[in-house]
Amino acid sequence: MVEKPLKPAKSFTDLIVWQKAHQFVLRVYEETTKFPNHETYGLRLQFRRAAISIAANIAEGFRKHSLPDKARFLNIAEGSLEECRYFLILSKDLKYIEIDYTWNLSTEVGKLLSAYKKKIQDSKN
């Protein structure tokens, strides 16, 4: 069986990595609604902002023309993902939520981000 080459993405929404990151954002929103009211402007807000940053930086990096700029935005997304992973641990330790599914989703996003960033970096060689 011969595999068809993938079509180049026309929009950031075509990227699987962005689609999974967006799913992660939606999941974070869903989970953080379970947080106590006193976390409205604390952990809930920080967690949501960091999650949004992952997908937003993938989107912003998509339109950058230079490969170093693209890689920089993907690196920022990776940093935001790690921040979210800490927030998941903290949320679990505070007994706000169970994190298994969301943790697995974050791992999937991380793998996709790493692969996409490597592809971007390898394309300059």
N, CA and C atoms as a LAMMPS dump frame, in Angstrom:
ITEM: TIMESTEP
0
ITEM: NUMBER OF ATOMS
375
ITEM: BOX BOUNDS ff ff ff
-5.0000000000000000e+02 5.0000000000000000e+02
-5.0000000000000000e+02 5.0000000000000000e+02
-5.0000000000000000e+02 5.0000000000000000e+02
ITEM: ATOMS id mol type element x y z
1 1 1 N 0.837 -1.182 0
2 1 2 C 0 0 0
3 1 3 C 0.879 1.241 0
4 2 1 N 0.616 2.147 -0.895
5 2 2 C 1.376 3.381 -1.007
6 2 3 C 0.646 4.475 -0.242
7 3 1 N 1.383 5.146 0.66
8 3 2 C 0.785 6.237 1.426
9 3 3 C 0.774 7.51 0.604
10 4 1 N -0.33 8.234 0.7
11 4 2 C -0.417 9.525 0.026
12 4 3 C 0.303 10.556 0.883
13 5 1 N 1.055 11.439 0.252
14 5 2 C 1.703 12.484 1.047
15 5 3 C 0.646 13.412 1.633
16 6 1 N 0.933 13.925 2.823
17 6 2 C 0.017 14.855 3.467
18 6 3 C 0.006 16.176 2.716
19 7 1 N -1.178 16.76 2.63
20 7 2 C -1.295 18.082 2.023
21 7 3 C -0.769 19.112 3.009
22 8 1 N -0.089 20.144 2.503
23 8 2 C 0.365 21.19 3.418
24 8 3 C -0.836 21.871 4.073
25 9 1 N -0.678 22.2 5.329
26 9 2 C -1.741 22.881 6.07
27 9 3 C -1.945 24.277 5.495
28 10 1 N -3.188 24.648 5.293
29 10 2 C -3.518 25.988 4.802
30 10 3 C -3.825 26.934 5.954
31 11 1 N -4.165 26.361 7.086
32 11 2 C -4.515 27.133 8.274
33 11 3 C -3.995 26.38 9.492
34 12 1 N -3.79 27.099 10.57
35 12 2 C -3.355 26.427 11.794
36 12 3 C -4.379 25.39 12.247
37 13 1 N -5.645 25.58 11.881
38 13 2 C -6.681 24.627 12.283
39 13 3 C -6.533 23.277 11.577
40 14 1 N -5.739 23.225 10.521
41 14 2 C -5.464 21.967 9.826
42 14 3 C -4.428 21.122 10.568
43 15 1 N -3.69 21.732 11.464
44 15 2 C -2.617 21.034 12.179
45 15 3 C -3.188 20.127 13.266
46 16 1 N -2.807 18.871 13.253
47 16 2 C -3.262 17.931 14.282
48 16 3 C -2.795 18.396 15.662
49 17 1 N -1.587 18.93 15.733
50 17 2 C -1.072 19.396 17.016
51 17 3 C -1.953 20.524 17.579
52 18 1 N -2.413 21.423 16.725
53 18 2 C -3.304 22.486 17.198
54 18 3 C -4.648 21.899 17.612
55 19 1 N -5.182 20.971 16.83
56 19 2 C -6.473 20.354 17.155
57 19 3 C -6.436 19.684 18.528
58 20 1 N -5.366 18.96 18.809
59 20 2 C -5.225 18.303 20.116
60 20 3 C -5.021 19.332 21.227
61 21 1 N -4.251 20.377 20.943
62 21 2 C -4.06 21.436 21.938
63 21 3 C -5.392 22.114 22.251
64 22 1 N -6.215 22.322 21.228
65 22 2 C -7.536 22.917 21.435
66 22 3 C -8.42 21.997 22.289
67 23 1 N -8.351 20.689 22.029
68 23 2 C -9.083 19.728 22.867
69 23 3 C -8.626 19.832 24.319
70 24 1 N -7.319 20.012 24.506
71 24 2 C -6.772 20.156 25.852
72 24 3 C -7.334 21.41 26.524
73 25 1 N -7.391 22.53 25.799
74 25 2 C -7.954 23.768 26.349
75 25 3 C -9.401 23.54 26.79
76 26 1 N -10.182 22.915 25.925
77 26 2 C -11.582 22.658 26.262
78 26 3 C -11.696 21.772 27.507
79 27 1 N -10.812 20.791 27.6
80 27 2 C -10.808 19.91 28.777
81 27 3 C -10.433 20.679 30.04
82 28 1 N -9.451 21.556 29.944
83 28 2 C -9.057 22.362 31.102
84 28 3 C -10.223 23.24 31.554
85 29 1 N -10.908 23.844 30.606
86 29 2 C -12.082 24.651 30.965
87 29 3 C -13.123 23.802 31.685
88 30 1 N -13.378 22.613 31.153
89 30 2 C -14.364 21.716 31.76
90 30 3 C -13.954 21.331 33.184
91 31 1 N -12.7 20.949 33.347
92 31 2 C -12.22 20.505 34.653
93 31 3 C -12.153 21.646 35.672
94 32 1 N -11.75 22.819 35.231
95 32 2 C -11.593 23.925 36.187
96 32 3 C -12.923 24.487 36.661
97 33 1 N -14.028 24.139 36.005
98 33 2 C -15.336 24.552 36.537
99 33 3 C -15.626 23.838 37.856
100 34 1 N -14.908 22.758 38.124
101 34 2 C -15.084 21.994 39.371
102 34 3 C -14.302 22.597 40.542
103 35 1 N -13.447 23.561 40.247
104 35 2 C -12.643 24.174 41.295
105 35 3 C -13.537 24.986 42.231
106 36 1 N -13.123 25.125 43.491
107 36 2 C -13.918 25.944 44.413
108 36 3 C -13.939 27.416 43.986
109 37 1 N -14.949 28.128 44.414
110 37 2 C -15.115 29.533 44.03
111 37 3 C -13.923 30.399 44.414
112 38 1 N -13.246 30.077 45.512
113 38 2 C -12.106 30.915 45.907
114 38 3 C -10.93 30.807 44.928
115 39 1 N -10.995 29.878 43.972
116 39 2 C -9.956 29.749 42.954
117 39 3 C -10.29 30.498 41.662
118 40 1 N -11.383 31.254 41.654
119 40 2 C -11.809 31.952 40.438
120 40 3 C -10.685 32.805 39.854
121 41 1 N -9.985 33.542 40.686
122 41 2 C -8.917 34.425 40.199
123 41 3 C -7.526 33.896 40.544
124 42 1 N -7.466 32.667 40.988
125 42 2 C -6.195 32.048 41.336
126 42 3 C -5.831 30.962 40.349
127 43 1 N -5.805 29.732 40.841
128 43 2 C -5.372 28.601 40.029
129 43 3 C -6.235 28.415 38.782
130 44 1 N -7.551 28.583 38.905
131 44 2 C -8.43 28.408 37.734
132 44 3 C -8.013 29.335 36.598
133 45 1 N -7.817 30.6 36.899
134 45 2 C -7.452 31.589 35.881
135 45 3 C -6.074 31.299 35.297
136 46 1 N -5.105 31.02 36.153
137 46 2 C -3.745 30.724 35.692
138 46 3 C -3.715 29.491 34.793
139 47 1 N -4.445 28.472 35.194
140 47 2 C -4.488 27.213 34.451
141 47 3 C -5.091 27.454 33.069
142 48 1 N -6.193 28.17 33.025
143 48 2 C -6.849 28.44 31.742
144 48 3 C -5.958 29.273 30.834
145 49 1 N -5.315 30.284 31.374
146 49 2 C -4.429 31.13 30.555
147 49 3 C -3.274 30.329 29.971
148 50 1 N -2.678 29.461 30.783
149 50 2 C -1.563 28.643 30.298
150 50 3 C -2.028 27.676 29.21
151 51 1 N -3.2 27.082 29.389
152 51 2 C -3.729 26.145 28.385
153 51 3 C -4.006 26.874 27.072
154 52 1 N -4.624 28.033 27.163
155 52 2 C -4.903 28.832 25.963
156 52 3 C -3.604 29.178 25.245
157 53 1 N -2.57 29.473 26.01
158 53 2 C -1.283 29.856 25.443
159 53 3 C -0.694 28.764 24.552
160 54 1 N -0.955 27.513 24.877
161 54 2 C -0.428 26.414 24.064
162 54 3 C -0.983 26.518 22.644
163 55 1 N -2.306 26.486 22.533
164 55 2 C -2.949 26.533 21.212
165 55 3 C -2.702 27.862 20.511
166 56 1 N -2.716 28.96 21.265
167 56 2 C -2.515 30.282 20.663
168 56 3 C -1.116 30.432 20.071
169 57 1 N -0.106 29.906 20.74
170 57 2 C 1.252 30.013 20.219
171 57 3 C 1.489 29.106 19.02
172 58 1 N 0.818 27.973 18.981
173 58 2 C 0.882 27.13 17.782
174 58 3 C 0.286 27.901 16.609
175 59 1 N -0.872 28.528 16.858
176 59 2 C -1.541 29.309 15.805
177 59 3 C -0.679 30.474 15.351
178 60 1 N -0.121 31.226 16.297
179 60 2 C 0.689 32.39 15.932
180 60 3 C 1.951 31.97 15.187
181 61 1 N 2.581 30.9 15.644
182 61 2 C 3.785 30.419 14.986
183 61 3 C 3.544 29.932 13.57
184 62 1 N 2.337 29.456 13.314
185 62 2 C 2.001 28.944 11.979
186 62 3 C 2.205 30.009 10.9
187 63 1 N 1.893 31.244 11.199
188 63 2 C 1.994 32.323 10.201
189 63 3 C 3.356 33.012 10.162
190 64 1 N 4.25 32.647 11.043
191 64 2 C 5.582 33.233 11.001
192 64 3 C 6.333 32.67 9.801
193 65 1 N 7.085 33.529 9.133
194 65 2 C 7.765 33.116 7.904
195 65 3 C 9.137 32.517 8.144
196 66 1 N 9.83 32.977 9.17
197 66 2 C 11.165 32.419 9.4
198 66 3 C 11.066 31.188 10.287
199 67 1 N 11.891 30.204 10.007
200 67 2 C 11.883 28.962 10.778
201 67 3 C 12.256 29.194 12.243
202 68 1 N 13.232 30.071 12.543
203 68 2 C 13.516 30.331 13.961
204 68 3 C 12.316 30.935 14.698
205 69 1 N 11.563 31.823 14.023
206 69 2 C 10.355 32.378 14.65
207 69 3 C 9.326 31.291 14.92
208 70 1 N 9.118 30.419 13.937
209 70 2 C 8.171 29.311 14.126
210 70 3 C 8.589 28.458 15.317
211 71 1 N 9.856 28.096 15.372
212 71 2 C 10.368 27.255 16.457
213 71 3 C 10.242 27.949 17.808
214 72 1 N 10.45 29.256 17.834
215 72 2 C 10.345 30.015 19.092
216 72 3 C 8.924 29.95 19.643
217 73 1 N 7.928 30.121 18.787
218 73 2 C 6.536 30.059 19.243
219 73 3 C 6.166 28.651 19.696
220 74 1 N 6.701 27.644 19.035
221 74 2 C 6.444 26.275 19.472
222 74 3 C 7.112 26.003 20.811
223 75 1 N 8.287 26.596 21.033
224 75 2 C 8.955 26.457 22.317
225 75 3 C 8.151 27.129 23.429
226 76 1 N 7.554 28.265 23.148
227 76 2 C 6.691 28.935 24.125
228 76 3 C 5.495 28.033 24.448
229 77 1 N 4.927 27.412 23.425
230 77 2 C 3.81 26.486 23.636
231 77 3 C 4.24 25.321 24.533
232 78 1 N 5.451 24.82 24.301
233 78 2 C 5.968 23.727 25.139
234 78 3 C 6.095 24.171 26.598
235 79 1 N 6.566 25.393 26.8
236 79 2 C 6.677 25.923 28.16
237 79 3 C 5.321 26.044 28.832
238 80 1 N 4.333 26.505 28.094
239 80 2 C 2.975 26.621 28.636
240 80 3 C 2.391 25.246 28.955
241 81 1 N 2.715 24.268 28.143
242 81 2 C 2.255 22.907 28.409
243 81 3 C 2.846 22.389 29.721
244 82 1 N 4.127 22.641 29.943
245 82 2 C 4.752 22.203 31.193
246 82 3 C 4.129 22.913 32.396
247 83 1 N 3.81 24.184 32.227
248 83 2 C 3.119 24.925 33.282
249 83 3 C 1.782 24.241 33.589
250 84 1 N 1.052 23.851 32.57
251 84 2 C -0.23 23.161 32.752
252 84 3 C -0.043 21.823 33.451
253 85 1 N 1.022 21.148 33.133
254 85 2 C 1.267 19.848 33.771
255 85 3 C 1.504 20.04 35.266
256 86 1 N 2.173 21.112 35.632
257 86 2 C 2.31 21.409 37.069
258 86 3 C 0.945 21.723 37.68
259 87 1 N 0.139 22.512 36.987
260 87 2 C -1.191 22.849 37.498
261 87 3 C -2.049 21.596 37.656
262 88 1 N -1.863 20.613 36.778
263 88 2 C -2.577 19.345 36.931
264 88 3 C -2.167 18.649 38.225
265 89 1 N -0.864 18.591 38.475
266 89 2 C -0.365 17.969 39.709
267 89 3 C -0.917 18.702 40.928
268 90 1 N -0.846 20.019 40.911
269 90 2 C -1.342 20.818 42.027
270 90 3 C -2.843 20.602 42.237
271 91 1 N -3.606 20.595 41.152
272 91 2 C -5.054 20.397 41.235
273 91 3 C -5.398 19.041 41.839
274 92 1 N -4.621 18.039 41.464
275 92 2 C -4.827 16.698 42.034
276 92 3 C -4.48 16.698 43.518
277 93 1 N -3.341 17.285 43.867
278 93 2 C -2.91 17.305 45.27
279 93 3 C -3.873 18.091 46.155
280 94 1 N -4.511 19.112 45.581
281 94 2 C -5.513 19.88 46.325
282 94 3 C -6.877 19.18 46.329
283 95 1 N -6.943 18.032 45.639
284 95 2 C -8.163 17.221 45.549
285 95 3 C -9.315 17.951 44.856
286 96 1 N -8.942 18.787 43.869
287 96 2 C -9.965 19.479 43.084
288 96 3 C -10.489 18.586 41.967
289 97 1 N -9.585 17.82 41.327
290 97 2 C -9.963 16.996 40.175
291 97 3 C -9.115 15.728 40.126
292 98 1 N -9.605 14.751 39.384
293 98 2 C -8.812 13.59 38.981
294 98 3 C -8.169 13.982 37.651
295 99 1 N -6.943 13.583 37.438
296 99 2 C -6.216 14.133 36.282
297 99 3 C -5.843 13.125 35.208
298 100 1 N -6.195 11.853 35.373
299 100 2 C -5.689 10.818 34.47
300 100 3 C -5.921 11.133 32.991
301 101 1 N -7.157 11.363 32.591
302 101 2 C -7.447 11.621 31.18
303 101 3 C -6.757 12.896 30.706
304 102 1 N -6.834 13.942 31.505
305 102 2 C -6.248 15.227 31.118
306 102 3 C -4.727 15.128 31.045
307 103 1 N -4.132 14.37 31.953
308 103 2 C -2.679 14.15 31.917
309 103 3 C -2.287 13.425 30.628
310 104 1 N -3.037 12.396 30.281
311 104 2 C -2.749 11.65 29.05
312 104 3 C -2.893 12.545 27.822
313 105 1 N -3.891 13.411 27.828
314 105 2 C -4.07 14.356 26.726
315 105 3 C -2.885 15.322 26.656
316 106 1 N -2.408 15.774 27.806
317 106 2 C -1.246 16.679 27.826
318 106 3 C 0.002 15.973 27.284
319 107 1 N 0.133 14.7 27.584
320 107 2 C 1.263 13.925 27.073
321 107 3 C 1.189 13.814 25.551
322 108 1 N -0.006 13.579 25.04
323 108 2 C -0.195 13.491 23.592
324 108 3 C 0.134 14.83 22.921
325 109 1 N -0.325 15.913 23.506
326 109 2 C -0.016 17.237 22.961
327 109 3 C 1.497 17.456 22.973
328 110 1 N 2.151 17.081 24.045
329 110 2 C 3.597 17.243 24.143
330 110 3 C 4.354 16.484 23.064
331 111 1 N 3.937 15.26 22.805
332 111 2 C 4.587 14.458 21.76
333 111 3 C 4.373 15.08 20.382
334 112 1 N 3.162 15.539 20.125
335 112 2 C 2.869 16.17 18.834
336 112 3 C 3.649 17.469 18.667
337 113 1 N 3.733 18.253 19.743
338 113 2 C 4.499 19.506 19.695
339 113 3 C 5.962 19.235 19.396
340 114 1 N 6.53 18.25 20.073
341 114 2 C 7.937 17.911 19.85
342 114 3 C 8.181 17.472 18.411
343 115 1 N 7.286 16.643 17.901
344 115 2 C 7.435 16.149 16.525
345 115 3 C 7.293 17.292 15.52
346 116 1 N 6.332 18.171 15.747
347 116 2 C 6.111 19.3 14.833
348 116 3 C 7.306 20.251 14.867
349 117 1 N 7.809 20.539 16.046
350 117 2 C 8.971 21.419 16.18
351 117 3 C 10.193 20.806 15.499
352 118 1 N 10.393 19.497 15.677
353 118 2 C 11.515 18.828 15.017
354 118 3 C 11.378 18.91 13.502
355 119 1 N 10.173 18.717 12.996
356 119 2 C 9.934 18.803 11.546
357 119 3 C 10.269 20.197 11.044
358 120 1 N 9.863 21.22 11.785
359 120 2 C 10.163 22.613 11.411
360 120 3 C 11.683 22.821 11.401
361 121 1 N 12.342 22.365 12.456
362 121 2 C 13.786 22.56 12.555
363 121 3 C 14.534 21.753 11.492
364 122 1 N 14.076 20.56 11.183
365 122 2 C 14.728 19.72 10.171
366 122 3 C 14.529 20.277 8.765
367 123 1 N 13.465 21.048 8.551
368 123 2 C 13.186 21.563 7.214
369 123 3 C 14.173 22.652 6.795
370 124 1 N 14.927 23.18 7.742
371 124 2 C 15.92 24.198 7.364
372 124 3 C 17.238 23.573 6.953
373 125 1 N 17.345 22.271 7.063
374 125 2 C 18.591 21.579 6.667
375 125 3 C 18.523 21.1 5.235
